[in-house]
Amino acid sequence: MRRVPAGAALLLLLALAGCAAAPPVEPTTATPRPTATPTPVVLEVPRARVPGDCADLLAPETLAQLGAGWELARDGSAAPRTALQTARRQAATADCEWAGPEGATLAFLVVPDARRDELNYSIRQLIADGVVFDPVGADSLFVCDATGCDFSVLVADEHWLAGRVVAGDPGALPAVLAPVVADLKARVVAALERPALDWALPPAVHPGWGRTCGTKGLVEGIARLAGRPALEEVDIRFPDHDLVVVERVDPAYCRLVDARDPDTELLLALVPGGAWAVQELLDDPGGFERVEVEGLGSVLVSGDPARFTALVALQGSLVQVGMPAADRAAFLDVLPEVVDLIRLTPYTAPVED
């Protein structure tokens, strides 16, 4: 605070004493200027951390370096068709795939905040055959075999770009692939500069039964409903980049094989909070057919005369059921009992290695 000199203060007091009192001044209230308060954007359905569509990440001229005739086969913003694709979206993973000439394919994921997992993958590749180190800068590698090449890149020091390409001559693919992945990496970096959008898991969704079949009761119940008493649990091995997704989303998976008929397989899956995917598919069924099932509401069904798949919403979660049946009517007859068995099966927490 500034000090007023003593002499000046005395003169001021004398002047005030000899003056009439000034009329009171009505107090005024300053109107504050409006300020913009940023409102966080909360998504109704999950989206990839990398904004935009898959077509924004690979230009046609870039794909042309792998040959002509490439078309986008799966876009990350499209409605997911499986439990795994649903879980990827909930983990904010970009999921893209192109189809090329003569069976050529290019698919990749961008998994956010996965530095630890990418590092573990890279360490495991040190003893693999066909490894090309740092083809598009530090923290990148190609792993090639007789059919194509896997690529792995750590982007912006924290996001994992992982994919596979099958195209042309596998022996010449690493040299041709390098500029394609380099351009893809640059476009991912540019896309990551845009702000992330948040999606929150809805409250009180069905948690599933755990990452494996969990309890003996579930297996026995499915065996009874399917009319196959010799069902046995089979391990599901996810690719490295999907292990990140499984860890974050905690989907339930149960894969069963008939010991008397090894070609017969049943698959149960549940993604907590994944009912949004069912709604997206109801709006755009694609290869599914919308069927009204008593007790379940609108169900999405696909399949051939011997095996069928259904996607069902259960207490805010997504349930996928795949199993053999004599025909579609027989499959739909048993489906409510299968879903009810899933609903009643308690959750078993995964055992960490």
C-alpha positions as CSV (number, residue, x, y, z in Angstrom):
1,M,0.0,0.0,0.0
2,R,1.3,3.5,-0.9
3,R,1.9,5.9,2.2
4,V,0.4,9.4,2.1
5,P,3.0,12.1,3.4
6,A,2.0,13.5,6.8
7,G,1.7,17.1,5.6
8,A,-0.5,16.2,2.7
9,A,-2.7,14.3,5.0
10,L,-3.2,17.3,7.4
11,L,-4.1,19.7,4.6
12,L,-6.6,17.2,3.3
13,L,-8.3,16.9,6.7
14,L,-8.5,20.7,7.0
15,A,-10.1,21.1,3.6
16,L,-12.7,18.4,4.3
17,A,-13.6,20.1,7.6
18,G,-14.4,23.4,6.0
19,C,-16.6,22.0,3.2
20,A,-20.2,21.1,3.3
21,A,-21.0,17.4,3.3
22,A,-21.2,16.2,-0.2
23,P,-24.6,14.6,-1.3
24,P,-24.6,10.9,-0.9
25,V,-23.7,9.0,-4.0
26,E,-25.9,6.0,-4.9
27,P,-23.8,2.9,-5.0
28,T,-23.5,1.3,-8.4
29,T,-23.1,-2.3,-9.0
30,A,-20.8,-3.2,-11.9
31,T,-22.3,-5.7,-14.3
32,P,-19.8,-8.4,-14.8
33,R,-18.8,-9.2,-18.4
34,P,-20.0,-12.6,-19.5
35,T,-17.2,-15.1,-19.8
36,A,-17.2,-18.3,-21.7
37,T,-17.2,-21.4,-19.6
38,P,-16.0,-24.4,-21.5
39,T,-18.5,-27.2,-21.3
40,P,-17.0,-30.7,-21.4
41,V,-18.3,-32.8,-24.3
42,V,-19.6,-36.1,-23.1
43,L,-20.3,-38.7,-25.8
44,E,-23.5,-40.7,-25.9
45,V,-21.6,-43.5,-27.5
46,P,-17.9,-44.2,-27.4
47,R,-15.5,-42.9,-30.1
48,A,-11.9,-43.5,-30.9
49,R,-9.3,-41.3,-29.3
50,V,-8.1,-40.5,-32.8
51,P,-10.9,-38.3,-34.2
52,G,-12.3,-38.6,-37.7
53,D,-12.8,-41.5,-40.0
54,C,-10.4,-44.2,-41.1
55,A,-10.4,-42.6,-44.6
56,D,-8.8,-39.5,-43.0
57,L,-5.8,-41.6,-41.9
58,L,-4.8,-43.1,-45.2
59,A,-4.9,-41.1,-48.4
60,P,-5.8,-42.9,-51.7
61,E,-2.4,-41.9,-53.1
62,T,-0.7,-43.5,-50.1
63,L,-2.6,-46.8,-50.5
64,A,-1.8,-46.7,-54.3
65,Q,1.8,-47.5,-53.3
66,L,0.6,-51.0,-52.4
67,G,-1.3,-51.4,-55.7
68,A,-4.5,-50.2,-57.2
69,G,-8.1,-51.0,-56.2
70,W,-8.2,-50.5,-52.5
71,E,-11.5,-49.9,-50.7
72,L,-12.4,-49.1,-47.1
73,A,-13.8,-52.3,-45.7
74,R,-14.4,-51.3,-42.0
75,D,-14.5,-47.8,-40.6
76,G,-14.0,-47.3,-36.9
77,S,-17.1,-45.1,-36.7
78,A,-19.4,-47.8,-38.2
79,A,-21.6,-49.9,-35.9
80,P,-19.5,-52.8,-34.5
81,R,-20.5,-56.3,-35.5
82,T,-19.0,-58.3,-32.7
83,A,-18.3,-58.1,-29.0
84,L,-14.6,-57.5,-29.6
85,Q,-15.2,-54.6,-32.0
86,T,-17.6,-53.2,-29.3
87,A,-14.9,-53.5,-26.7
88,R,-12.4,-51.8,-28.9
89,R,-14.6,-48.8,-29.3
90,Q,-15.2,-48.6,-25.5
91,A,-11.4,-48.6,-25.1
92,A,-11.3,-45.5,-27.5
93,T,-9.4,-47.6,-30.1
94,A,-9.4,-46.7,-33.8
95,D,-10.3,-49.8,-35.8
96,C,-9.7,-49.7,-39.5
97,E,-9.5,-52.1,-42.4
98,W,-9.1,-51.9,-46.2
99,A,-9.6,-54.5,-48.9
100,G,-7.3,-54.6,-51.9
101,P,-6.9,-56.5,-55.1
102,E,-6.6,-60.3,-55.2
103,G,-7.3,-60.7,-51.5
104,A,-5.0,-58.0,-50.3
105,T,-5.8,-56.5,-46.9
106,L,-4.6,-53.7,-44.6
107,A,-5.9,-53.5,-41.1
108,F,-4.7,-51.4,-38.1
109,L,-5.7,-50.2,-34.6
110,V,-4.6,-47.1,-32.7
111,V,-4.7,-48.1,-29.1
112,P,-4.5,-45.0,-26.8
113,D,-2.2,-44.8,-23.7
114,A,-0.6,-48.2,-24.4
115,R,3.2,-47.5,-24.2
116,R,3.7,-50.3,-21.7
117,D,2.0,-52.9,-23.9
118,E,3.8,-51.8,-27.0
119,L,7.1,-52.0,-25.2
120,N,6.3,-55.6,-24.0
121,Y,5.3,-56.6,-27.6
122,S,8.6,-55.1,-29.0
123,I,10.7,-57.0,-26.5
124,R,9.0,-60.2,-27.4
125,Q,9.9,-59.6,-31.1
126,L,13.6,-59.5,-30.4
127,I,13.8,-63.2,-30.9
128,A,11.3,-63.4,-33.9
129,D,12.3,-64.0,-37.5
130,G,11.8,-61.4,-40.2
131,V,12.0,-58.4,-37.9
132,V,12.9,-55.0,-39.4
133,F,13.8,-52.5,-36.6
134,D,13.0,-48.8,-36.8
135,P,11.7,-48.8,-40.4
136,V,9.8,-45.5,-39.8
137,G,11.8,-44.0,-37.0
138,A,12.5,-44.9,-33.4
139,D,10.0,-47.2,-31.6
140,S,8.8,-48.9,-34.7
141,L,9.2,-52.4,-36.2
142,F,8.0,-54.7,-38.9
143,V,7.6,-58.5,-38.4
144,C,7.2,-60.2,-41.8
145,D,6.4,-63.8,-42.7
146,A,5.6,-65.7,-45.9
147,T,2.2,-64.0,-46.3
148,G,2.6,-60.4,-45.1
149,C,3.9,-58.0,-42.5
150,D,2.8,-56.9,-39.1
151,F,3.8,-53.3,-38.1
152,S,4.0,-51.7,-34.7
153,V,4.7,-48.0,-34.0
154,L,4.7,-46.0,-30.8
155,V,3.1,-42.7,-31.7
156,A,3.6,-39.5,-29.6
157,D,5.4,-41.6,-27.0
158,E,2.1,-43.2,-25.7
159,H,-0.3,-44.5,-28.4
160,W,0.2,-47.8,-30.1
161,L,-0.3,-48.1,-33.8
162,A,-0.5,-51.8,-34.7
163,G,-1.6,-53.5,-37.9
164,R,-1.0,-56.1,-40.6
165,V,-0.7,-55.9,-44.4
166,V,-1.1,-58.7,-46.9
167,A,-0.3,-57.5,-50.4
168,G,1.9,-58.3,-53.4
169,D,5.2,-60.0,-53.0
170,P,5.9,-60.6,-49.3
171,G,9.6,-60.4,-49.8
172,A,9.4,-56.9,-51.3
173,L,6.7,-55.7,-48.9
174,P,8.9,-54.2,-46.1
175,A,10.4,-51.6,-48.5
176,V,7.0,-50.8,-50.1
177,L,5.3,-50.7,-46.7
178,A,7.7,-48.2,-45.0
179,P,6.4,-45.0,-46.8
180,V,2.8,-46.1,-46.3
181,V,3.2,-46.6,-42.5
182,A,5.3,-43.4,-42.2
183,D,2.4,-41.4,-43.8
184,L,-0.1,-43.2,-41.6
185,K,1.9,-42.3,-38.5
186,A,2.1,-38.7,-39.5
187,R,-1.7,-38.5,-40.0
188,V,-2.3,-40.1,-36.6
189,V,0.0,-37.6,-34.9
190,A,-1.9,-34.7,-36.6
191,A,-5.3,-36.2,-35.6
192,L,-4.2,-36.6,-32.0
193,E,-3.8,-32.8,-31.7
194,R,-7.5,-32.5,-31.6
195,P,-9.1,-32.7,-28.2
196,A,-10.3,-36.0,-26.8
197,L,-14.0,-36.7,-26.2
198,D,-15.1,-38.5,-23.2
199,W,-17.6,-41.4,-22.8
200,A,-18.5,-42.8,-19.4
201,L,-19.7,-46.3,-18.6
202,P,-23.4,-46.1,-17.7
203,P,-24.1,-47.0,-14.1
204,A,-25.5,-50.4,-12.9
205,V,-24.8,-52.3,-16.1
206,H,-24.5,-56.1,-16.2
207,P,-20.8,-57.0,-15.4
208,G,-20.8,-60.4,-17.1
209,W,-19.4,-63.5,-15.6
210,G,-15.6,-62.9,-16.0
211,R,-13.0,-63.3,-18.7
212,T,-13.3,-67.0,-19.0
213,C,-16.3,-69.3,-18.6
214,G,-16.0,-68.7,-14.9
215,T,-18.2,-71.2,-13.1
216,K,-19.0,-74.8,-13.8
217,G,-22.7,-73.9,-13.7
218,L,-22.4,-71.8,-16.9
219,V,-20.8,-74.5,-18.9
220,E,-23.2,-77.2,-17.6
221,G,-26.2,-74.9,-18.3
222,I,-25.1,-74.1,-21.9
223,A,-24.4,-77.9,-22.5
224,R,-27.9,-78.7,-21.4
225,L,-29.6,-76.0,-23.5
226,A,-27.5,-76.8,-26.6
227,G,-28.1,-80.5,-26.1
228,R,-24.4,-81.2,-26.1
229,P,-23.3,-82.8,-22.8
230,A,-19.6,-83.1,-23.7
231,L,-18.8,-79.3,-24.0
232,E,-15.3,-78.3,-22.9
233,E,-13.9,-74.8,-22.3
234,V,-11.2,-73.7,-24.8
235,D,-8.8,-70.8,-24.1
236,I,-9.2,-67.6,-26.2
237,R,-6.0,-66.1,-27.3
238,F,-6.3,-62.4,-28.1
239,P,-3.7,-60.5,-30.2
240,D,-1.3,-58.4,-28.2
241,H,-3.0,-55.1,-29.0
242,D,-6.4,-56.5,-28.0
243,L,-5.0,-57.6,-24.6
244,V,-5.0,-53.8,-23.8
245,V,-8.6,-53.6,-24.7
246,V,-9.6,-56.7,-22.6
247,E,-7.7,-55.3,-19.6
248,R,-9.6,-52.0,-19.8
249,V,-13.1,-53.0,-20.7
250,D,-13.1,-56.4,-18.9
251,P,-15.4,-58.3,-21.3
252,A,-16.6,-61.8,-20.5
253,Y,-15.8,-64.5,-23.0
254,C,-16.6,-68.2,-22.9
255,R,-15.5,-70.5,-25.9
256,L,-16.8,-74.1,-25.8
257,V,-16.1,-77.0,-28.1
258,D,-17.9,-80.3,-28.2
259,A,-15.4,-83.1,-27.3
260,R,-17.4,-85.5,-29.4
261,D,-17.5,-83.2,-32.4
262,P,-14.4,-80.8,-32.3
263,D,-15.7,-78.8,-35.3
264,T,-18.7,-77.7,-33.3
265,E,-18.0,-74.5,-31.3
266,L,-20.1,-72.2,-29.1
267,L,-19.1,-68.7,-28.1
268,L,-20.6,-66.5,-25.4
269,A,-19.4,-62.9,-24.9
270,L,-20.6,-59.9,-22.9
271,V,-19.3,-56.3,-23.0
272,P,-20.3,-54.3,-19.9
273,G,-22.0,-51.1,-21.0
274,G,-22.1,-52.2,-24.7
275,A,-25.9,-52.0,-25.3
276,W,-25.2,-48.9,-27.3
277,A,-23.8,-51.1,-30.1
278,V,-27.1,-53.0,-30.3
279,Q,-29.0,-49.8,-30.8
280,E,-26.5,-48.7,-33.6
281,L,-27.0,-52.0,-35.3
282,L,-30.8,-51.7,-35.0
283,D,-30.5,-48.5,-36.9
284,D,-28.1,-50.0,-39.5
285,P,-28.4,-53.9,-39.3
286,G,-26.0,-54.6,-42.2
287,G,-25.7,-58.4,-42.4
288,F,-28.0,-58.9,-39.4
289,E,-31.7,-59.3,-39.3
290,R,-33.8,-57.6,-36.7
291,V,-36.1,-60.1,-34.8
292,E,-38.5,-59.5,-32.0
293,V,-38.0,-62.2,-29.3
294,E,-40.4,-62.5,-26.3
295,G,-38.6,-61.5,-23.1
296,L,-35.6,-60.0,-25.0
297,G,-37.1,-57.4,-27.2
298,S,-35.3,-56.5,-30.5
299,V,-32.5,-59.0,-31.2
300,L,-30.0,-59.0,-34.1
301,V,-29.5,-62.4,-35.7
302,S,-27.2,-63.7,-38.5
303,G,-26.0,-67.1,-39.6
304,D,-26.3,-70.0,-41.9
305,P,-28.5,-73.1,-41.7
306,A,-26.2,-74.8,-39.2
307,R,-24.8,-72.0,-36.9
308,F,-26.3,-68.7,-35.7
309,T,-25.2,-65.6,-33.9
310,A,-27.3,-63.2,-31.9
311,L,-26.5,-59.8,-30.4
312,V,-28.8,-58.9,-27.4
313,A,-29.0,-56.0,-25.0
314,L,-29.0,-57.1,-21.4
315,Q,-29.1,-54.5,-18.5
316,G,-27.1,-52.0,-20.5
317,S,-24.6,-54.5,-21.7
318,L,-24.0,-56.3,-25.0
319,V,-24.4,-60.1,-25.2
320,Q,-23.1,-62.1,-28.1
321,V,-24.3,-65.7,-28.5
322,G,-23.0,-68.0,-31.2
323,M,-24.0,-71.7,-31.4
324,P,-25.2,-74.4,-33.7
325,A,-28.9,-75.2,-34.1
326,A,-31.1,-77.2,-36.4
327,D,-32.6,-74.0,-37.8
328,R,-33.2,-70.4,-37.0
329,A,-36.4,-71.1,-35.2
330,A,-34.7,-73.6,-32.9
331,F,-31.9,-71.1,-32.1
332,L,-34.5,-68.4,-31.3
333,D,-36.4,-70.8,-29.0
334,V,-33.4,-71.5,-26.8
335,L,-31.9,-68.0,-27.0
336,P,-34.0,-66.5,-24.1
337,E,-32.9,-69.3,-21.8
338,V,-29.2,-68.8,-22.7
339,V,-29.5,-65.1,-22.0
340,D,-31.3,-65.8,-18.7
341,L,-28.5,-68.2,-17.7
342,I,-25.9,-65.4,-18.5
343,R,-28.0,-63.0,-16.4
344,L,-28.0,-65.3,-13.4
345,T,-24.3,-66.3,-13.6
346,P,-22.2,-64.5,-10.9
347,Y,-19.2,-62.4,-11.8
348,T,-15.8,-63.9,-11.2
349,A,-12.9,-61.5,-11.1
350,P,-10.0,-62.3,-13.4
351,V,-6.9,-63.9,-11.8
352,E,-3.8,-61.8,-12.6
353,D,-0.7,-63.6,-13.8
